[in-house]
Amino acid sequence: METNDHSICKGGPCARENCEITDATEPVWIAVCCLMIILALVGGVGFVSGLVLHHLVQTLPLWVGVVLGFRRSPATGWIGLPLFLF
């Protein structure tokens, strides 16, 4: 059994179901993934093809995931799910 000294975990050793640290970082990881996709599409494809504005418009739904993720919103996973499935 793994133990740690997370000061904000809810009682006892830190486990996935009662750890607030894990729940707080999941939206941030989703935001980072959305941001990496945006950078790949705009930076990699947009600049090469000369269609930066076109790719910025295409990535607008991903920006919602970035904003919600960095705000640590619990809805980030549900917003990111269809974006990552598509």
SULDA-V432154 format. One record per helix or strand of 2 or more residues. SS is the DSSP state (~ for helix, > for strand). FROM is the first residue (numbers start at 1). LEN is the number of residues. If there is no record, write none. Layout:
# SULDA-V432154
ss	from	len
SS	FROM	LEN
SS	FROM	LEN
This chain:
# SULDA-V432154
ss	from	len
~	16	3
~	20	30
~	52	7
~	60	11
~	76	10
